[in-house]
Amino acid sequence: MKNQSTKNINYIIGILIILGLITRLLPHQPNFTPIGAIAIFGALYLPKKYAIIIPIITMIISDLFIGLYSWQIMAAVYGSFIIMGLLGLWARKNKNLGKIAGATLLGSIIFFLVTNASVWAFGTMYPHSVSGLLESYYMALPFFRNSLLGDIFYTTILVGAVEAVYYIKSKKASLIETLF
């Protein structure tokens, strides 16, 4: 039984990594990718260590194709996805729609705040002043919109699919119990 469970987990991990790679490598709206949703999903349904590992592996592989950039900014991006995984672990305890939605929303906001502060602090696009920081946040609002919409969309799809399977399985079990 354990061997089948391990195979299922490996299959799901493979699907999540492929989904993340494809959506990052194919043309898409900027920041409309499932990486944050994969972190939350992994934390909700897979063994805990995968909440952190899966999005980071996906980012490393896809960044090798897309191109590497400032290590400080990359650390902020990767760290933000780790935080999203930790939020998913928090939501896993007494899992419900409100906690999942809250983790998704908070993760998107943290990603926006951390990564744009990093672009401001370590980049050359904005003056290193309070007005420069505010300008970096203002200019990144379209990216935040896409991140938020992507996180909501992909979290809904991933979590909804698993919950639908759980629901169908429970209904089949109830039907079988009723018949016998």
N, CA, C and O of each residue as an XYZ file, in Angstrom:
720
protein
N       0.819     -1.191      0.000
C       0.000      0.000      0.000
C       0.866      1.258      0.000
O       0.590      2.216     -0.722
N       1.918      1.239      0.822
C       2.797      2.397      0.906
C       3.477      2.674     -0.437
O       3.663      3.832     -0.812
N       3.844      1.622     -1.155
C       4.484      1.780     -2.451
C       3.560      2.503     -3.437
O       4.022      3.362     -4.188
N       2.266      2.172     -3.447
C       1.298      2.839     -4.327
C       1.139      4.301     -3.933
O       1.034      5.174     -4.795
N       1.123      4.565     -2.634
C       1.008      5.935     -2.144
C       2.210      6.769     -2.589
O       2.053      7.917     -3.005
N       3.408      6.190     -2.501
C       4.629      6.882     -2.948
C       4.570      7.155     -4.445
O       4.960      8.231     -4.898
N       4.081      6.180     -5.216
C       3.941      6.376     -6.662
C       2.972      7.510     -6.956
O       3.233      8.332     -7.835
N       1.857      7.567     -6.235
C       0.874      8.632     -6.436
C       1.467      9.994     -6.108
O       1.260     10.960     -6.841
N       2.208     10.070     -4.998
C       2.839     11.339     -4.620
C       3.847     11.757     -5.683
O       3.871     12.923     -6.079
N       4.682     10.829     -6.153
C       5.664     11.148     -7.194
C       4.980     11.605     -8.473
O       5.463     12.515     -9.147
N       3.874     10.986     -8.807
C       3.098     11.365     -9.996
C       2.572     12.799     -9.855
O       2.674     13.599    -10.785
N       2.015     13.110     -8.693
C       1.486     14.458     -8.448
C       2.611     15.482     -8.473
O       2.455     16.558     -9.050
N       3.742     15.161     -7.856
C       4.896     16.078     -7.862
C       5.333     16.345     -9.295
O       5.580     17.492     -9.667
N       5.430     15.291    -10.099
C       5.819     15.451    -11.497
C       4.849     16.355    -12.249
O       5.274     17.228    -13.006
N       3.570     16.156    -12.050
C       2.556     16.993    -12.713
C       2.703     18.452    -12.288
O       2.640     19.352    -13.126
N       2.899     18.689    -10.998
C       3.034     20.064    -10.503
C       4.273     20.748    -11.081
O       4.211     21.911    -11.480
N       5.390     20.036    -11.127
C       6.617     20.624    -11.675
C       6.446     20.899    -13.169
O       6.832     21.962    -13.654
N       5.877     19.958    -13.887
C       5.645     20.165    -15.328
C       4.689     21.335    -15.557
O       4.923     22.162    -16.438
N       3.617     21.410    -14.770
C       2.679     22.536    -14.884
C       3.405     23.860    -14.659
O       3.238     24.808    -15.425
N       4.210     23.913    -13.604
C       4.965     25.133    -13.315
C       5.937     25.500    -14.420
O       6.048     26.668    -14.794
N       6.646     24.497    -14.948
C       7.608     24.751    -16.025
C       6.919     25.233    -17.293
O       7.330     26.226    -17.893
N       5.886     24.535    -17.691
C       5.181     24.900    -18.932
C       4.622     26.310    -18.843
O       4.764     27.102    -19.774
N       3.987     26.619    -17.720
C       3.357     27.940    -17.614
C       4.374     29.066    -17.497
O       4.069     30.205    -17.851
N       5.565     28.775    -17.013
C       6.606     29.810    -16.967
C       7.321     29.945    -18.306
O       7.755     31.040    -18.664
N       7.451     28.842    -19.054
C       8.236     28.868    -20.292
C       7.422     29.261    -21.512
O       7.963     29.837    -22.456
N       6.138     28.961    -21.507
C       5.283     29.352    -22.637
C       4.841     30.798    -22.450
O       4.827     31.307    -21.330
N       4.479     31.460    -23.548
C       4.008     32.855    -23.406
C       2.819     32.946    -22.450
O       1.897     32.132    -22.499
N       2.862     33.950    -21.584
C       1.801     34.165    -20.600
C       1.827     35.615    -20.142
O       2.792     36.340    -20.387
N       0.772     36.022    -19.485
C       0.761     37.350    -18.885
C       1.830     37.379    -17.792
O       1.988     36.395    -17.070
N       2.562     38.475    -17.657
C       3.610     38.537    -16.636
C       3.065     38.191    -15.245
O       2.053     38.738    -14.807
N       3.747     37.285    -14.571
C       3.444     36.838    -13.210
C       2.173     35.994    -13.087
O       1.788     35.647    -11.971
N       1.514     35.657    -14.189
C       0.334     34.800    -14.130
C       0.798     33.353    -14.285
O       0.669     32.743    -15.347
N       1.340     32.828    -13.189
C       1.861     31.458    -13.180
C       1.345     30.742    -11.926
O       0.840     31.390    -11.009
N       1.471     29.415    -11.881
C       0.936     28.678    -10.743
C       1.927     28.410     -9.608
O       1.637     27.595     -8.732
N       3.074     29.063     -9.599
C       4.101     28.696     -8.623
C       3.612     28.908     -7.183
O       3.793     28.030     -6.339
N       3.007     30.043     -6.898
C       2.465     30.277     -5.556
C       1.378     29.272     -5.211
O       1.326     28.770     -4.088
N       0.516     28.977     -6.167
C      -0.555     27.999     -5.945
C       0.017     26.604     -5.713
O      -0.514     25.834     -4.912
N       1.094     26.286     -6.411
C       1.747     24.988     -6.220
C       2.306     24.896     -4.799
O       2.231     23.839     -4.172
N       2.862     25.989     -4.291
C       3.377     25.999     -2.911
C       2.243     25.759     -1.916
O       2.379     24.963     -0.988
N       1.143     26.443     -2.115
C       0.006     26.288     -1.202
C      -0.597     24.894     -1.336
O      -0.871     24.235     -0.334
N      -0.801     24.447     -2.564
C      -1.369     23.121     -2.806
C      -0.500     22.021     -2.201
O      -1.002     21.126     -1.521
N       0.813     22.095     -2.455
C       1.725     21.097     -1.916
C       1.659     21.039     -0.398
O       1.714     19.959      0.191
N       1.541     22.201      0.233
C       1.456     22.250      1.691
C       0.138     21.672      2.201
O       0.088     21.093      3.286
N      -0.911     21.828      1.427
C      -2.227     21.343      1.852
C      -2.378     19.835      1.724
O      -3.012     19.205      2.571
N      -1.799     19.238      0.668
C      -2.138     17.858      0.328
C      -0.977     16.870      0.289
O      -1.204     15.661      0.334
N       0.236     17.346      0.206
C       1.381     16.445      0.097
C       2.148     16.431      1.418
O       1.910     17.276      2.281
N       3.065     15.477      1.579
C       3.923     15.530      2.770
C       4.570     16.910      2.890
O       4.944     17.514      1.885
N       4.698     17.396      4.105
C       5.061     18.789      4.377
C       6.311     19.286      3.652
O       6.352     20.435      3.213
N       7.323     18.440      3.523
C       8.577     18.906      2.913
C       8.380     19.374      1.467
O       9.155     20.196      0.979
N       7.373     18.870      0.789
C       7.157     19.234     -0.613
C       6.582     20.633     -0.791
O       6.661     21.201     -1.880
N       6.007     21.190      0.262
C       5.481     22.553      0.190
C       6.592     23.538     -0.167
O       6.352     24.542     -0.837
N       7.780     23.248      0.277
C       8.921     24.135      0.043
C       9.703     23.683     -1.192
O      10.120     24.515     -1.999
N       9.898     22.397     -1.340
C      10.775     21.859     -2.379
C      10.213     22.028     -3.791
O      10.939     22.448     -4.692
N       8.951     21.712     -3.997
C       8.389     21.701     -5.357
C       8.462     23.072     -6.038
O       8.956     23.152     -7.163
N       7.991     24.153     -5.405
C       8.082     25.446     -6.112
C       9.525     25.893     -6.354
O       9.818     26.524     -7.370
N      10.426     25.567     -5.424
C      11.828     25.985     -5.586
C      12.483     25.214     -6.732
O      13.188     25.802     -7.552
N      12.256     23.906     -6.791
C      12.800     23.107     -7.902
C      12.272     23.636     -9.231
O      13.027     23.788    -10.191
N      10.979     23.915     -9.280
C      10.370     24.430    -10.509
C      10.989     25.765    -10.911
O      11.282     25.992    -12.085
N      11.185     26.641     -9.938
C      11.782     27.944    -10.229
C      13.229     27.806    -10.715
O      13.630     28.464    -11.674
N      14.005     26.952    -10.054
C      15.409     26.776    -10.453
C      15.495     26.271    -11.890
O      16.242     26.817    -12.702
N      14.730     25.231    -12.198
C      14.778     24.666    -13.556
C      14.337     25.700    -14.583
O      15.010     25.891    -15.596
N      13.214     26.369    -14.333
C      12.716     27.327    -15.325
C      13.627     28.549    -15.421
O      13.795     29.101    -16.509
N      14.219     28.983    -14.307
C      15.148     30.118    -14.363
C      16.398     29.782    -15.171
O      17.002     30.673    -15.769
N      16.792     28.521    -15.199
C      17.928     28.130    -16.032
C      17.621     28.348    -17.520
O      18.522     28.646    -18.304
N      16.354     28.198    -17.901
C      15.945     28.434    -19.290
C      15.638     29.905    -19.554
O      16.020     30.449    -20.590
N      14.953     30.538    -18.620
C      14.538     31.938    -18.796
C      15.731     32.871    -18.655
O      15.874     33.844    -19.397
N      16.569     32.558    -17.702
C      17.732     33.390    -17.437
C      17.801     33.744    -15.966
O      16.782     33.989    -15.320
N      19.000     33.766    -15.455
C      19.221     34.119    -14.062
C      19.344     35.630    -13.955
O      19.631     36.309    -14.941
N      19.130     36.142    -12.780
C      19.203     37.580    -12.551
C      19.829     37.800    -11.191
O      20.361     36.860    -10.601
N      19.780     38.994    -10.690
C      20.412     39.344     -9.415
C      20.097     38.313     -8.335
O      18.931     38.001     -8.092
N      21.130     37.787     -7.692
C      20.914     36.747     -6.693
C      20.074     37.265     -5.527
O      19.321     36.502     -4.921
N      20.199     38.562     -5.207
C      19.415     39.111     -4.102
C      17.922     39.113     -4.443
O      17.082     38.788     -3.603
N      17.611     39.480     -5.667
C      16.210     39.503     -6.090
C      15.693     38.069     -6.225
O      14.559     37.777     -5.845
N      16.522     37.182     -6.762
C      16.125     35.771     -6.848
C      15.855     35.204     -5.454
O      14.901     34.451     -5.266
N      16.684     35.560     -4.487
C      16.474     35.085     -3.110
C      15.143     35.595     -2.564
O      14.445     34.875     -1.850
N      14.792     36.835     -2.900
C      13.507     37.384     -2.444
C      12.340     36.649     -3.102
O      11.345     36.348     -2.444
N      12.460     36.362     -4.387
C      11.411     35.627     -5.103
C      11.260     34.225     -4.517
O      10.153     33.807     -4.178
N      12.361     33.507     -4.400
C      12.321     32.143     -3.874
C      11.829     32.146     -2.427
O      11.017     31.306     -2.039
N      12.322     33.089     -1.639
C      11.887     33.202     -0.246
C      10.393     33.466     -0.126
O       9.737     32.964      0.787
N       9.864     34.250     -1.046
C       8.422     34.531     -1.038
C       7.621     33.264     -1.302
O       6.567     33.060     -0.701
N       8.114     32.413     -2.197
C       7.414     31.150     -2.452
C       7.538     30.202     -1.258
O       6.622     29.427     -0.985
N       8.649     30.258     -0.559
C       8.783     29.466      0.671
C       7.754     29.933      1.694
O       7.114     29.118      2.357
N       7.600     31.240      1.817
C       6.590     31.778      2.737
C       5.196     31.307      2.332
O       4.384     30.979      3.197
N       4.909     31.269      1.034
C       3.603     30.783      0.588
C       3.406     29.325      0.994
O       2.309     28.934      1.391
N       4.464     28.521      0.897
C       4.372     27.139      1.359
C       4.080     27.070      2.851
O       3.286     26.241      3.295
N       4.720     27.939      3.622
C       4.479     27.975      5.065
C       3.047     28.415      5.369
O       2.425     27.911      6.305
N       2.531     29.343      4.587
C       1.128     29.749      4.743
C       0.191     28.585      4.436
O      -0.829     28.402      5.100
N       0.549     27.803      3.425
C      -0.239     26.613      3.102
C      -0.212     25.602      4.243
O      -1.221     24.957      4.528
N       0.943     25.465      4.898
C       1.028     24.564      6.053
C       0.143     25.055      7.193
O      -0.479     24.259      7.896
N       0.094     26.375      7.368
C      -0.809     26.947      8.372
C      -2.264     26.626      8.013
O      -3.048     26.243      8.881
N      -2.618     26.780      6.748
C      -3.993     26.521      6.312
C      -4.341     25.036      6.398
O      -5.513     24.675      6.505
N      -3.336     24.189      6.353
C      -3.551     22.745      6.406
C      -4.183     22.316      7.733
O      -4.968     21.369      7.790
N      -3.823     23.034      8.790
C      -4.406     22.743     10.103
C      -5.854     23.227     10.070
O      -6.110     24.407      9.833
N      -6.779     22.341     10.301
C      -8.203     22.685     10.235
C      -8.549     23.343      8.898
O      -9.155     24.413      8.849
N      -8.153     22.686      7.836
C      -8.311     23.195      6.467
C      -9.773     23.561      6.187
O     -10.691     22.777      6.428
N      -9.954     24.781      5.670
C     -11.269     25.206      5.206
C     -11.083     26.279      4.132
O      -9.977     26.776      3.920
N     -12.155     26.617      3.474
C     -12.096     27.567      2.361
C     -11.520     28.913      2.786
O     -10.720     29.504      2.059
N     -11.916     29.394      3.944
C     -11.430     30.695      4.424
C      -9.926     30.713      4.637
O      -9.252     31.673      4.263
N      -9.398     29.645      5.242
C      -7.947     29.578      5.481
C      -7.183     29.465      4.162
O      -6.129     30.079      3.995
N      -7.716     28.683      3.235
C      -7.037     28.528      1.935
C      -7.055     29.853      1.182
O      -6.041     30.266      0.619
N      -8.198     30.513      1.171
C      -8.302     31.819      0.495
C      -7.402     32.847      1.177
O      -6.736     33.636      0.507
N      -7.384     32.835      2.511
C      -6.539     33.772      3.246
C      -5.064     33.545      2.977
O      -4.309     34.499      2.790
N      -4.648     32.277      2.956
C      -3.248     31.956      2.675
C      -2.876     32.390      1.267
O      -1.782     32.909      1.043
N      -3.775     32.182      0.321
C      -3.518     32.570     -1.069
C      -3.384     34.087     -1.187
O      -2.438     34.584     -1.798
N      -4.324     34.815     -0.608
C      -4.302     36.278     -0.667
C      -3.081     36.841      0.055
O      -2.371     37.692     -0.482
N      -2.844     36.366      1.264
C      -1.693     36.861      2.024
C      -0.382     36.521      1.315
O       0.542     37.335      1.294
N      -0.297     35.325      0.738
C       0.902     34.947     -0.007
C       1.162     35.874     -1.183
O       2.301     36.273     -1.425
N       0.105     36.220     -1.915
C       0.242     37.146     -3.054
C       0.714     38.520     -2.590
O       1.568     39.137     -3.225
N       0.158     38.990     -1.488
C       0.542     40.308     -0.960
C       1.996     40.288     -0.492
O       2.758     41.207     -0.788
N       2.375     39.248      0.232
C       3.767     39.147      0.706
C       4.727     39.081     -0.478
O       5.766     39.740     -0.475
N       4.375     38.277     -1.499
C       5.223     38.193     -2.693
C       5.411     39.585     -3.312
O       6.530     39.972     -3.646
N       4.327     40.320     -3.458
C       4.380     41.674     -4.023
C       5.278     42.581     -3.189
O       6.167     43.240     -3.727
N       5.053     42.618     -1.890
C       5.813     43.524     -1.025
C       7.297     43.160     -0.974
O       8.156     44.034     -1.088
N       7.594     41.891     -0.807
C       8.997     41.457     -0.660
C       9.766     41.605     -1.970
O      10.872     42.146     -1.979
N       9.194     41.131     -3.073
C       9.946     41.150     -4.329
C      10.142     42.569     -4.851
O      11.193     42.874     -5.415
N       9.169     43.426     -4.678
C       9.335     44.796     -5.167
C      10.230     45.623     -4.259
O      10.920     46.527     -4.730
N      10.230     45.329     -2.969
C      11.208     45.969     -2.084
C      12.614     45.532     -2.475
O      13.559     46.319     -2.410
N      12.745     44.287     -2.877
C      14.042     43.768     -3.308
C      14.497     44.428     -4.609
O      15.665     44.792     -4.746
N      13.585     44.581     -5.556
C      13.922     45.266     -6.818
C      14.376     46.695     -6.522
O      15.328     47.189     -7.126
N      13.696     47.345     -5.601
C      14.067     48.705     -5.215
C      15.432     48.725     -4.516
O      16.288     49.547     -4.842
N      15.629     47.818     -3.556
C      16.849     47.839     -2.744
C      18.089     47.413     -3.521
O      19.170     47.968     -3.321
N      17.937     46.425     -4.412
C      19.112     45.852     -5.071
C      19.220     46.195     -6.551
O      20.207     45.854     -7.203
N      18.219     46.859     -7.068
C      18.230     47.222     -8.476
C      18.624     48.669     -8.675
O      18.970     49.379     -7.730
N      18.564     49.089     -9.928
C      18.936     50.468    -10.266
C      17.772     51.219    -10.921
O      17.950     52.338    -11.402
N      16.592     50.613    -10.941
C      15.458     51.231    -11.622
C      14.864     52.404    -10.849
O      14.296     53.320    -11.443
N      14.997     52.374     -9.512
C      14.339     53.373     -8.672
C      15.343     53.984     -7.712
O      16.267     53.313     -7.251
N      15.152     55.278     -7.410
C      16.045     55.913     -6.428
C      15.900     55.235     -5.067
O      14.813     54.784     -4.706
N      16.975     55.168     -4.332
C      16.960     54.532     -3.017
C      16.493     55.535     -1.967
O      17.255     56.022     -1.131
N      15.201     55.812     -2.060
C      14.530     56.726     -1.142
C      13.118     56.193     -0.927
O      12.688     55.261     -1.605
N      12.408     56.786      0.013
C      11.024     56.362      0.267
C      10.181     56.551     -0.985
O       9.360     55.694     -1.314
N      10.375     57.666     -1.687
C       9.598     57.897     -2.909
C       9.961     56.856     -3.981
O       9.101     56.446     -4.760
N      11.219     56.433     -4.021
C      11.620     55.390     -4.964
C      10.962     54.061     -4.641
O      10.525     53.341     -5.539
N      10.891     53.734     -3.344
C      10.216     52.503     -2.923
C       8.734     52.556     -3.296
O       8.191     51.592     -3.836
N       8.091     53.674     -3.011
C       6.671     53.815     -3.352
C       6.457     53.742     -4.858
O       5.474     53.165     -5.323
N       7.375     54.324     -5.617
C       7.280     54.248     -7.080
C       7.424     52.805     -7.562
O       6.732     52.384     -8.489
N       8.318     52.053     -6.935
C       8.489     50.646     -7.345
C       7.210     49.862     -7.084
O       6.825     49.021     -7.896
N       6.548     50.126     -5.965
C       5.267     49.459     -5.690
C       4.189     49.905     -6.683
O       3.423     49.083     -7.184
N       4.138     51.175     -6.956
C       3.129     51.690     -7.893
C       3.317     51.089     -9.287
O       2.353     50.659     -9.921
N       4.553     51.064     -9.752
C       4.825     50.551    -11.098
C       4.584     49.038    -11.198
O       4.377     48.508    -12.289
N       4.613     48.360    -10.066
C       4.430     46.904    -10.062
C       2.971     46.483     -9.872
O       2.683     45.286     -9.844
N       2.063     47.421     -9.744
C       0.655     47.061     -9.524
C       0.083     46.146    -10.611
O      -0.658     45.222    -10.278
N       0.392     46.362    -11.898
C      -0.121     45.411    -12.906
C       0.419     43.988    -12.702
O      -0.287     43.012    -12.958
N       1.656     43.876    -12.246
C       2.231     42.558    -11.975
C       1.561     41.924    -10.756
O       1.335     40.715    -10.713
N       1.247     42.765     -9.765
C       0.538     42.268     -8.584
C      -0.837     41.735     -8.982
O      -1.250     40.666     -8.532
N      -1.531     42.478     -9.817
C      -2.854     42.024    -10.284
C      -2.730     40.645    -10.924
O      -3.513     39.745    -10.619
N      -1.747     40.476    -11.810
C      -1.558     39.187    -12.486
C      -1.172     38.082    -11.506
O      -1.668     36.960    -11.613
N      -0.289     38.389    -10.549
C       0.105     37.390     -9.539
C      -1.105     36.962     -8.724
O      -1.337     35.771     -8.515
N      -1.866     37.935     -8.270
C      -3.035     37.634     -7.453
C      -4.042     36.799     -8.236
O      -4.547     35.795     -7.735
N      -4.330     37.218     -9.466
C      -5.277     36.461    -10.284
C      -4.750     35.055    -10.596
O      -5.513     34.089    -10.573
N      -3.471     34.940    -10.882
C      -2.877     33.632    -11.145
C      -2.924     32.735     -9.920
O      -3.255     31.553    -10.015
N      -2.587     33.311     -8.756
C      -2.624     32.514     -7.525
C      -4.044     32.044     -7.219
O      -4.253     30.888     -6.850
N      -5.011     32.932     -7.370
C      -6.409     32.552     -7.119
C      -6.869     31.510     -8.133
O      -7.470     30.502     -7.763
N      -6.588     31.752     -9.402
C      -7.026     30.837    -10.461
C      -6.436     29.438    -10.263
O      -7.169     28.450    -10.221
N      -5.119     29.363    -10.144
C      -4.468     28.053    -10.055
C      -4.747     27.357     -8.723
O      -4.871     26.133     -8.689
N      -4.846     28.106     -7.634
C      -5.193     27.474     -6.358
C      -6.596     26.890     -6.434
O      -6.842     25.783     -5.955
N      -7.511     27.635     -7.035
C      -8.885     27.146     -7.195
C      -8.919     25.872     -8.023
O      -9.609     24.917     -7.668
N      -8.176     25.852     -9.127
C      -8.153     24.673    -10.006
C      -7.538     23.472     -9.275
O      -8.128     22.392     -9.253
N      -6.362     23.657     -8.681
C      -5.661     22.545     -8.030
C      -6.431     22.022     -6.819
O      -6.679     20.821     -6.706
N      -6.803     22.920     -5.924
C      -7.520     22.507     -4.719
C      -8.909     21.983     -5.095
O      -9.366     20.976     -4.555
N      -9.570     22.668     -6.017
C     -10.904     22.227     -6.444
C     -10.892     20.831     -7.039
O     -11.802     20.042     -6.786
N      -9.877     20.519     -7.824
C      -9.786     19.186     -8.436
C      -9.644     18.106     -7.373
O     -10.318     17.078     -7.436
N      -8.769     18.333     -6.398
C      -8.563     17.333     -5.350
C      -9.811     17.202     -4.481
O     -10.219     16.090     -4.146
N     -10.406     18.309     -4.122
C     -11.605     18.247     -3.283
C     -12.760     17.584     -4.037
O     -13.568     16.883     -3.428
N     -12.848     17.793     -5.339
C     -13.880     17.123     -6.140
C     -13.667     15.609     -6.130
O     -14.623     14.843     -6.008
N     -12.415     15.187     -6.258
C     -12.106     13.754     -6.201
C     -12.476     13.195     -4.830
O     -13.087     12.131     -4.741
N     -12.109     13.907     -3.758
C     -12.476     13.455     -2.403
C     -13.988     13.339     -2.264
O     -14.493     12.370     -1.697
N     -14.699     14.316     -2.776
C     -16.158     14.323     -2.679
C     -16.764     13.136     -3.433
O     -17.639     12.440     -2.916
N     -16.295     12.919     -4.643
C     -16.813     11.808     -5.458
C     -16.511     10.472     -4.784
O     -17.367      9.589     -4.736
N     -15.293     10.328     -4.264
C     -14.934      9.088     -3.568
C     -15.830      8.863     -2.350
O     -16.256      7.735     -2.098
N     -16.119      9.917     -1.598
C     -16.964      9.764     -0.408
C     -18.388      9.399     -0.798
O     -19.038      8.622     -0.097
N     -18.884      9.945     -1.905
C     -20.237      9.616     -2.367
C     -20.298      8.164     -2.835
O     -21.283      7.472     -2.577
N     -19.252      7.700     -3.522
C     -19.213      6.298     -3.955
C     -19.169      5.386     -2.745
O     -19.850      4.361     -2.718
N     -18.372      5.745     -1.734
C     -18.283      4.937     -0.518
C     -19.637      4.896      0.177
O     -20.057      3.845      0.661
N     -20.324      6.039      0.229
C     -21.663      6.078      0.853
C     -22.649      5.210      0.095
O     -23.463      4.514      0.703
N     -22.584      5.245     -1.215
C     -23.471      4.445     -2.045
C     -23.229      2.952     -1.824
O     -24.173      2.170     -1.712
N     -21.963      2.572     -1.763
C     -21.615      1.165     -1.548
C     -22.092      0.713     -0.176
O     -22.648     -0.377     -0.036
N     -21.873      1.560      0.851
C     -22.325      1.225      2.205
C     -23.855      1.071      2.246
O     -24.373      0.189      2.931
N     -24.561      1.916      1.524
C     -26.021      1.868      1.483
C     -26.485      0.574      0.814
O     -27.446     -0.050      1.264
N     -25.807      0.175     -0.254
C     -26.211     -1.025     -0.989
C     -25.919     -2.295     -0.205
O     -26.635     -3.285     -0.359
N     -24.902     -2.294      0.616
C     -24.521     -3.519      1.313
C     -24.699     -3.298      2.771
O     -24.438     -4.199      3.568
